[in-house]
Amino acid sequence: MFSEIFPVSNIVVDLESEDKDELFEEMVEVLVSAQPGIDRAEALAALKERESKMTTGIMPGIAVPHAISSTVDGVVGAIGISRNGIDYGSLDNRPVHIVFMLLFAPKETERHLQIMKHFAGLLQCQNLCSDLIQKKSASEVYDLICACEEEMEKNF
């Protein structure tokens, strides 16, 4: 599941953003590159609207911004890693270092719920955050996500 949503080409290991607005713009560019039909402005507005309801900085160092966007085909995702941390307005008020961004088509409600539930399991993967921060390339991040996902599936 995650190997399809987060291909190597959608992983950025050295985010330049310093705050949430910059981050959203930087990562939406990755999603638009993956799926050129995405309306950049509409996707940004959807992410910001969702974020205004409650922060998606849900775990120490990790954020999962997600939204429904009418110009998305299916589900598209990107992973970003910030070495310096991003001022995100997280629940714990600490910087975010790892970001999993997701955009869903409006008709993907069931899959949206399924993926978010699956995320809860992935985020329980032992040492995920510290291991991801150590990765130097997109392919290393991809391999780690796939390994965590395989481990999760063994335990279910």
Disulfide bonds with the S-S distance in Angstrom:
Cys125-Cys148 2.43
